[in-house]
Amino acid sequence: MWELFQKIQRYKITPNQCMILFAFDEGITPSNCEATDIVALYQEGYITNKNEINPEGRKIIVTLDNYFKVHKKLTDKQLLGASAADNIEKYRSIFPKGKLPSGVPSRNNVKVLGENFRWFFAEYDYTWDEVINATTMYVNEYQKNNYLYMQNSQYFISKQDKHKVKTSKLADYCDMIRDGINTEDDHFQEKVV
């Protein structure tokens, strides 16, 4: 609400004058408005002498309307792409069948993965190719040690900590793909003498 108050002040207009401006825009003459408020709107150039909205007044209305507008939720097709189901299945198949050494299944349900990918693609701007390559790199890295300490397919996309902060190891691996890093070659090695 503080943001809204700051926006109103930027236009040198009071909350009551805003209400009058919106009323005039709807073709309503408010019954409890002060003449001084109408004069102030006219002097600032927000309305004409016939109580019609000027372009500057229209700008205020649009700005404040956008503040309260409910943004539509993107569809799966808009967020994940037309072939989302195929890509999710391709992602899922990269993980080994069965359980990990921790005892949890390696592959999660497609619906759960879809929900996690909605969050992932809303937060990050990676492509499906980067996701598939990063996932392949991740699984191959853990395959050498029989998948010990590897995250399952859901937690690799996003995991929420005890403070309700979501993180993504997949995003980290996608960054490595963009940076041209190959984890098979780039491990630090310590020579023991």
Backbone as CSV, one residue per row, in Angstrom:
resi,resn,N_x,N_y,N_z,CA_x,CA_y,CA_z,C_x,C_y,C_z
1,MET,0.822,-1.183,0.000,0.000,0.000,0.000,0.876,1.261,0.000
2,TRP,2.054,1.141,0.629,2.968,2.277,0.666,3.405,2.663,-0.735
3,GLU,3.626,1.642,-1.588,4.015,1.909,-2.979,2.942,2.725,-3.684
4,LEU,1.683,2.360,-3.448,0.579,3.084,-4.066,0.556,4.530,-3.607
5,PHE,0.755,4.748,-2.325,0.775,6.105,-1.792,1.894,6.923,-2.439
6,GLN,3.063,6.300,-2.639,4.182,6.996,-3.280,3.866,7.340,-4.733
7,LYS,3.174,6.440,-5.427,2.793,6.710,-6.815,1.833,7.891,-6.887
8,ILE,0.897,7.944,-5.964,-0.068,9.048,-5.943,0.657,10.361,-5.687
9,GLN,1.582,10.377,-4.740,2.307,11.606,-4.416,3.149,12.097,-5.585
10,ARG,3.667,11.178,-6.386,4.484,11.562,-7.526,3.688,12.438,-8.493
11,TYR,2.387,12.222,-8.562,1.543,12.985,-9.475,0.965,14.250,-8.836
12,LYS,1.384,14.554,-7.628,0.876,15.728,-6.910,-0.649,15.694,-6.839
13,ILE,-1.136,14.569,-6.344,-2.566,14.359,-6.271,-2.885,13.659,-4.949
14,THR,-3.972,14.029,-4.336,-4.376,13.416,-3.074,-5.202,12.166,-3.356
15,PRO,-5.333,11.285,-2.373,-6.182,10.102,-2.571,-7.624,10.474,-2.927
16,ASN,-8.136,11.521,-2.324,-9.503,11.961,-2.628,-9.596,12.428,-4.085
17,GLN,-8.581,13.134,-4.558,-8.569,13.589,-5.947,-8.472,12.398,-6.899
18,CYS,-7.759,11.356,-6.497,-7.708,10.124,-7.305,-9.097,9.525,-7.445
19,MET,-9.817,9.474,-6.351,-11.172,8.915,-6.394,-12.060,9.742,-7.315
20,ILE,-11.916,11.044,-7.267,-12.700,11.911,-8.151,-12.326,11.647,-9.607
21,LEU,-11.037,11.501,-9.863,-10.563,11.232,-11.221,-11.145,9.913,-11.749
22,PHE,-11.125,8.873,-10.937,-11.706,7.596,-11.336,-13.217,7.714,-11.534
23,ALA,-13.875,8.476,-10.689,-15.326,8.672,-10.830,-15.648,9.366,-12.148
24,PHE,-14.900,10.424,-12.480,-15.116,11.127,-13.748,-14.865,10.183,-14.929
25,ASP,-13.873,9.320,-14.794,-13.561,8.372,-15.859,-14.718,7.412,-16.089
26,GLU,-15.448,7.089,-15.031,-16.597,6.194,-15.139,-17.883,6.958,-15.471
27,GLY,-17.788,8.274,-15.605,-18.968,9.085,-15.927,-19.841,9.376,-14.725
28,ILE,-19.253,9.297,-13.552,-19.993,9.524,-12.304,-19.506,10.827,-11.684
29,THR,-20.439,11.605,-11.157,-20.052,12.791,-10.408,-20.197,12.447,-8.931
30,PRO,-19.082,12.369,-8.207,-19.174,12.001,-6.792,-19.918,13.067,-5.991
31,SER,-20.735,12.610,-5.055,-21.567,13.541,-4.284,-20.801,14.227,-3.160
32,ASN,-19.734,13.602,-2.670,-19.038,14.160,-1.512,-17.691,14.788,-1.871
33,CYS,-17.543,15.252,-3.114,-16.253,15.817,-3.487,-16.219,17.317,-3.217
34,GLU,-15.054,17.784,-2.857,-14.847,19.198,-2.576,-14.555,19.933,-3.881
35,ALA,-15.054,21.128,-4.008,-14.797,21.939,-5.197,-13.303,22.223,-5.339
36,THR,-12.606,22.342,-4.211,-11.164,22.618,-4.274,-10.396,21.456,-4.908
37,ASP,-10.883,20.227,-4.694,-10.240,19.061,-5.315,-10.422,19.086,-6.827
38,ILE,-11.603,19.427,-7.280,-11.860,19.491,-8.722,-11.017,20.598,-9.357
39,VAL,-10.938,21.747,-8.676,-10.118,22.864,-9.178,-8.646,22.429,-9.248
40,ALA,-8.178,21.721,-8.246,-6.789,21.264,-8.230,-6.520,20.291,-9.391
41,LEU,-7.451,19.406,-9.667,-7.296,18.481,-10.800,-7.245,19.253,-12.121
42,TYR,-8.061,20.281,-12.229,-8.070,21.119,-13.436,-6.749,21.887,-13.561
43,GLN,-6.274,22.455,-12.453,-5.038,23.248,-12.492,-3.812,22.394,-12.799
44,GLU,-3.808,21.156,-12.345,-2.689,20.251,-12.628,-2.763,19.688,-14.046
45,GLY,-3.882,19.921,-14.726,-4.020,19.459,-16.106,-4.500,18.028,-16.233
46,TYR,-5.183,17.523,-15.205,-5.672,16.147,-15.248,-7.086,16.054,-15.818
47,ILE,-7.851,17.143,-15.713,-9.199,17.175,-16.287,-9.402,18.500,-17.020
48,THR,-10.399,18.502,-17.914,-10.758,19.742,-18.619,-11.779,20.489,-17.778
49,ASN,-12.176,21.666,-18.263,-13.185,22.429,-17.523,-14.566,21.776,-17.631
50,LYS,-14.689,20.728,-18.456,-15.955,19.984,-18.562,-15.880,18.657,-17.801
51,ASN,-14.891,18.545,-16.914,-14.674,17.342,-16.104,-14.403,16.091,-16.947
52,GLU,-13.704,16.277,-18.061,-13.273,15.149,-18.887,-11.796,14.901,-18.605
53,ILE,-11.378,13.658,-18.739,-10.003,13.271,-18.408,-9.056,13.683,-19.534
54,ASN,-7.965,14.380,-19.169,-6.900,14.741,-20.112,-5.922,13.571,-20.226
55,PRO,-4.987,13.626,-21.202,-3.990,12.551,-21.307,-3.181,12.348,-20.019
56,GLU,-2.858,13.419,-19.320,-2.108,13.276,-18.058,-2.952,12.566,-16.996
57,GLY,-4.222,12.874,-16.964,-5.125,12.200,-16.031,-5.292,10.739,-16.390
58,ARG,-5.344,10.459,-17.700,-5.452,9.080,-18.182,-4.223,8.280,-17.745
59,LYS,-3.052,8.922,-17.764,-1.810,8.246,-17.362,-1.894,7.816,-15.895
60,ILE,-2.457,8.660,-15.054,-2.623,8.306,-13.637,-3.561,7.119,-13.495
61,ILE,-4.664,7.161,-14.216,-5.652,6.079,-14.133,-5.029,4.753,-14.565
62,VAL,-4.306,4.759,-15.672,-3.676,3.528,-16.160,-2.643,3.019,-15.162
63,THR,-1.821,3.916,-14.629,-0.792,3.521,-13.664,-1.414,2.870,-12.429
64,LEU,-2.450,3.476,-11.895,-3.070,2.939,-10.688,-3.884,1.682,-10.988
65,ASP,-4.509,1.624,-12.153,-5.228,0.408,-12.535,-4.271,-0.776,-12.621
66,ASN,-3.101,-0.562,-13.205,-2.121,-1.639,-13.330,-1.636,-2.121,-11.972
67,TYR,-1.651,-1.250,-11.005,-1.219,-1.639,-9.661,-2.171,-2.688,-9.078
68,PHE,-3.458,-2.573,-9.400,-4.454,-3.478,-8.838,-4.851,-4.609,-9.780
69,LYS,-4.338,-4.588,-11.004,-4.718,-5.605,-11.981,-4.175,-6.965,-11.560
70,VAL,-5.017,-7.958,-11.672,-4.608,-9.321,-11.380,-3.959,-9.870,-12.641
71,HIS,-2.715,-10.325,-12.497,-2.000,-10.863,-13.643,-2.424,-12.301,-13.868
72,LYS,-2.694,-12.625,-15.113,-3.134,-13.964,-15.454,-1.981,-14.946,-15.298
73,LYS,-2.320,-16.127,-14.833,-1.339,-17.189,-14.686,-1.029,-17.742,-16.071
74,LEU,0.242,-17.891,-16.365,0.644,-18.427,-17.660,0.242,-19.890,-17.760
75,THR,-0.139,-20.309,-18.956,-0.482,-21.707,-19.173,0.802,-22.534,-19.256
76,ASP,0.641,-23.855,-19.155,1.799,-24.745,-19.280,2.457,-24.570,-20.644
77,LYS,1.642,-24.409,-21.674,2.190,-24.255,-23.020,3.007,-22.975,-23.131
78,GLN,2.532,-21.875,-22.533,3.268,-20.610,-22.575,4.562,-20.689,-21.779
79,LEU,4.513,-21.362,-20.654,5.662,-21.402,-19.751,6.663,-22.501,-20.109
80,LEU,6.153,-23.679,-20.440,7.022,-24.840,-20.658,7.229,-25.181,-22.132
81,GLY,6.448,-24.578,-23.011,6.574,-24.872,-24.434,5.558,-25.900,-24.892
82,ALA,5.419,-26.015,-26.200,4.405,-26.896,-26.791,4.684,-28.374,-26.514
83,SER,5.941,-28.759,-26.458,6.277,-30.180,-26.261,6.738,-30.442,-24.827
84,ALA,6.081,-29.816,-23.884,6.469,-29.941,-22.468,6.387,-31.385,-21.984
85,ALA,5.316,-32.085,-22.311,5.156,-33.455,-21.826,6.298,-34.347,-22.321
86,ASP,6.664,-34.199,-23.580,7.776,-34.984,-24.133,9.090,-34.629,-23.454
87,ASN,9.305,-33.333,-23.237,10.550,-32.892,-22.597,10.642,-33.350,-21.149
88,ILE,9.522,-33.328,-20.435,9.521,-33.792,-19.044,9.829,-35.291,-19.008
89,GLU,9.242,-36.034,-19.917,9.503,-37.473,-19.971,10.958,-37.749,-20.347
90,LYS,11.499,-36.965,-21.256,12.906,-37.108,-21.650,13.815,-36.813,-20.449
91,TYR,13.478,-35.741,-19.711,14.230,-35.399,-18.494,14.180,-36.549,-17.493
92,ARG,12.985,-37.061,-17.265,12.773,-38.121,-16.279,13.557,-39.384,-16.633
93,SER,13.621,-39.697,-17.929,14.285,-40.932,-18.360,15.807,-40.880,-18.202
94,ILE,16.368,-39.696,-18.010,17.817,-39.581,-17.791,18.205,-40.175,-16.437
95,PHE,17.306,-40.069,-15.470,17.577,-40.602,-14.129,17.451,-42.119,-14.152
96,PRO,18.261,-42.816,-13.349,18.211,-44.286,-13.357,16.892,-44.808,-12.788
97,LYS,16.503,-45.986,-13.238,15.303,-46.631,-12.707,15.605,-47.129,-11.295
98,GLY,14.569,-47.217,-10.498,14.731,-47.771,-9.155,15.061,-46.719,-8.119
99,LYS,15.616,-47.213,-7.013,15.912,-46.328,-5.887,17.377,-45.924,-5.863
100,LEU,17.606,-44.768,-5.272,18.965,-44.279,-5.040,19.502,-44.937,-3.772
101,PRO,20.811,-44.870,-3.510,21.361,-45.430,-2.268,20.709,-44.863,-1.003
102,SER,20.139,-43.664,-1.090,19.457,-43.066,0.071,18.125,-43.736,0.354
103,GLY,17.629,-44.548,-0.594,16.362,-45.252,-0.392,15.167,-44.591,-1.057
104,VAL,15.339,-43.436,-1.655,14.226,-42.755,-2.330,14.247,-43.084,-3.817
105,PRO,13.071,-43.103,-4.449,13.048,-43.354,-5.893,13.811,-42.264,-6.654
106,SER,14.531,-42.676,-7.656,15.318,-41.742,-8.461,14.423,-40.880,-9.345
107,ARG,13.397,-41.514,-9.918,12.472,-40.818,-10.818,11.186,-40.480,-10.069
108,ASN,10.759,-39.239,-10.196,9.505,-38.818,-9.576,8.384,-38.825,-10.606
109,ASN,7.176,-38.705,-10.092,5.968,-38.674,-10.909,6.010,-37.504,-11.893
110,VAL,5.491,-37.700,-13.098,5.503,-36.683,-14.146,4.748,-35.428,-13.714
111,LYS,3.646,-35.598,-12.995,2.864,-34.437,-12.556,3.670,-33.582,-11.568
112,VAL,4.359,-34.223,-10.651,5.199,-33.508,-9.684,6.321,-32.777,-10.415
113,LEU,6.916,-33.439,-11.389,7.987,-32.813,-12.163,7.449,-31.621,-12.950
114,GLY,6.244,-31.740,-13.494,5.631,-30.633,-14.234,5.445,-29.397,-13.365
115,GLU,4.996,-29.609,-12.127,4.820,-28.483,-11.195,6.155,-27.837,-10.861
116,ASN,7.176,-28.661,-10.672,8.502,-28.124,-10.385,9.074,-27.381,-11.582
117,PHE,8.842,-27.880,-12.775,9.321,-27.186,-13.972,8.580,-25.875,-14.207
118,ARG,7.306,-25.793,-13.808,6.585,-24.509,-13.907,7.334,-23.456,-13.075
119,TRP,7.706,-23.833,-11.855,8.463,-22.898,-11.010,9.800,-22.577,-11.659
120,PHE,10.499,-23.602,-12.144,11.838,-23.437,-12.700,11.821,-22.471,-13.889
121,PHE,10.927,-22.695,-14.837,10.904,-21.852,-16.036,10.317,-20.465,-15.761
122,ALA,9.570,-20.310,-14.678,9.112,-18.966,-14.280,10.264,-18.176,-13.666
123,GLU,11.208,-18.869,-13.030,12.329,-18.221,-12.361,13.547,-18.021,-13.263
124,TYR,13.787,-18.954,-14.166,15.011,-18.948,-14.964,14.690,-18.929,-16.456
125,ASP,15.662,-18.513,-17.258,15.445,-18.404,-18.704,16.247,-19.437,-19.495
126,TYR,16.357,-20.643,-18.989,17.080,-21.692,-19.685,16.181,-22.372,-20.709
127,THR,16.808,-23.053,-21.666,16.058,-23.797,-22.682,15.969,-25.258,-22.257
128,TRP,15.090,-25.987,-22.933,14.983,-27.411,-22.646,16.275,-28.139,-23.010
129,ASP,16.946,-27.699,-24.073,18.219,-28.336,-24.443,19.244,-28.183,-23.328
130,GLU,19.308,-26.985,-22.742,20.234,-26.771,-21.622,19.856,-27.635,-20.430
131,VAL,18.560,-27.766,-20.174,18.089,-28.588,-19.053,18.481,-30.048,-19.265
132,ILE,18.255,-30.554,-20.465,18.578,-31.958,-20.763,20.088,-32.189,-20.679
133,ASN,20.873,-31.288,-21.246,22.335,-31.443,-21.194,22.864,-31.344,-19.761
134,ALA,22.327,-30.412,-18.987,22.757,-30.250,-17.596,22.396,-31.483,-16.772
135,THR,21.216,-32.018,-17.006,20.775,-33.207,-16.274,21.638,-34.414,-16.622
136,THR,21.934,-34.571,-17.896,22.793,-35.671,-18.332,24.171,-35.551,-17.681
137,MET,24.706,-34.349,-17.646,26.002,-34.126,-17.021,25.948,-34.488,-15.535
138,TYR,24.884,-34.080,-14.857,24.723,-34.339,-13.427,24.644,-35.843,-13.146
139,VAL,23.792,-36.536,-13.870,23.606,-37.977,-13.631,24.884,-38.744,-13.959
140,ASN,25.556,-38.389,-15.057,26.813,-39.060,-15.415,27.877,-38.860,-14.340
141,GLU,27.884,-37.683,-13.739,28.853,-37.382,-12.680,28.658,-38.313,-11.478
142,TYR,27.406,-38.590,-11.120,27.118,-39.419,-9.952,27.105,-40.907,-10.271
143,GLN,27.024,-41.255,-11.528,26.988,-42.655,-11.930,28.271,-43.380,-11.513
144,LYS,29.389,-42.678,-11.544,30.686,-43.272,-11.198,30.707,-43.817,-9.774
145,ASN,29.945,-43.181,-8.881,29.901,-43.605,-7.475,28.574,-44.280,-7.137
146,ASN,27.972,-44.943,-8.120,26.694,-45.641,-7.930,25.600,-44.730,-7.382
147,TYR,25.589,-43.498,-7.836,24.557,-42.489,-7.527,24.502,-42.114,-6.047
148,LEU,25.594,-42.331,-5.325,25.666,-41.983,-3.911,25.546,-40.472,-3.739
149,TYR,24.641,-40.021,-2.887,24.364,-38.614,-2.568,23.716,-37.828,-3.717
150,MET,23.254,-38.504,-4.750,22.603,-37.812,-5.860,21.168,-37.461,-5.480
151,GLN,20.714,-36.293,-5.917,19.329,-35.885,-5.688,18.419,-36.603,-6.677
152,ASN,17.165,-36.818,-6.274,16.229,-37.426,-7.211,15.760,-36.383,-8.233
153,SER,14.955,-36.805,-9.186,14.586,-35.939,-10.303,13.824,-34.690,-9.861
154,GLN,13.049,-34.773,-8.790,12.304,-33.606,-8.302,13.231,-32.616,-7.603
155,TYR,14.037,-33.092,-6.679,14.893,-32.200,-5.898,16.018,-31.586,-6.724
156,PHE,16.367,-32.214,-7.823,17.367,-31.619,-8.700,16.822,-30.339,-9.334
157,ILE,15.516,-30.305,-9.630,14.886,-29.110,-10.211,14.766,-28.025,-9.153
158,SER,14.186,-28.371,-8.014,14.018,-27.383,-6.943,13.873,-28.088,-5.608
159,LYS,14.473,-27.470,-4.609,14.374,-28.001,-3.254,14.196,-26.820,-2.306
160,GLN,13.275,-26.973,-1.391,12.967,-25.910,-0.444,13.633,-26.220,0.892
161,ASP,14.358,-25.238,1.454,15.021,-25.470,2.735,14.079,-25.151,3.895
162,LYS,14.574,-25.272,5.103,13.723,-25.069,6.281,13.233,-23.628,6.414
163,HIS,13.871,-22.692,5.708,13.452,-21.291,5.731,12.510,-20.962,4.577
164,LYS,12.031,-21.994,3.884,11.103,-21.878,2.756,11.711,-21.153,1.561
165,VAL,13.021,-21.269,1.400,13.724,-20.689,0.251,13.982,-21.820,-0.743
166,LYS,13.538,-21.622,-1.989,13.743,-22.634,-3.015,15.064,-22.390,-3.722
167,THR,15.798,-23.483,-3.922,17.048,-23.423,-4.681,16.983,-24.486,-5.774
168,SER,17.848,-24.337,-6.764,17.852,-25.269,-7.874,19.268,-25.657,-8.258
169,LYS,19.591,-26.929,-8.046,20.888,-27.432,-8.496,20.887,-27.526,-10.017
170,LEU,19.716,-27.749,-10.611,19.595,-27.774,-12.073,20.033,-26.438,-12.669
171,ALA,19.633,-25.333,-12.045,20.040,-24.006,-12.530,21.559,-23.855,-12.473
172,ASP,22.176,-24.377,-11.411,23.636,-24.316,-11.301,24.300,-25.092,-12.441
173,TYR,23.771,-26.267,-12.735,24.339,-27.072,-13.818,24.054,-26.449,-15.188
174,CYS,22.903,-25.800,-15.341,22.625,-25.089,-16.600,23.626,-23.948,-16.790
175,ASP,23.983,-23.279,-15.702,25.012,-22.237,-15.785,26.344,-22.833,-16.236
176,MET,26.670,-24.000,-15.718,27.913,-24.649,-16.132,27.878,-24.988,-17.618
177,ILE,26.728,-25.419,-18.099,26.583,-25.719,-19.532,26.826,-24.445,-20.339
178,ARG,26.236,-23.337,-19.910,26.419,-22.058,-20.611,27.872,-21.594,-20.565
179,ASP,28.544,-21.900,-19.449,29.944,-21.496,-19.301,30.902,-22.456,-19.981
180,GLY,30.384,-23.552,-20.522,31.232,-24.510,-21.230,32.035,-25.400,-20.314
181,ILE,31.568,-25.596,-19.089,32.293,-26.432,-18.124,31.835,-27.878,-18.262
182,ASN,32.785,-28.782,-18.261,32.492,-30.204,-18.317,32.955,-30.805,-17.001
183,THR,32.052,-31.331,-16.207,32.409,-31.814,-14.860,33.267,-33.061,-14.888
184,GLU,33.271,-33.767,-15.988,34.109,-34.970,-16.059,35.589,-34.621,-16.073
185,ASP,35.940,-33.429,-16.580,37.342,-33.025,-16.691,37.762,-32.020,-15.627
186,ASP,36.819,-31.282,-15.058,37.159,-30.102,-14.277,37.158,-30.290,-12.762
187,HIS,37.269,-31.537,-12.294,37.343,-31.726,-10.855,38.727,-31.324,-10.359
188,PHE,38.760,-30.731,-9.189,40.049,-30.434,-8.584,40.632,-31.750,-8.091
189,GLN,41.896,-31.942,-8.347,42.532,-33.175,-7.898,43.690,-32.804,-6.981
190,GLU,43.819,-33.590,-5.924,44.892,-33.348,-4.973,45.857,-34.516,-5.053
191,LYS,47.079,-34.202,-5.229,48.096,-35.239,-5.335,48.639,-35.532,-3.931
192,VAL,48.502,-36.764,-3.508,48.969,-37.176,-2.193,50.357,-37.779,-2.347
193,VAL,51.304,-37.299,-1.559,52.682,-37.775,-1.650,52.998,-38.701,-0.503
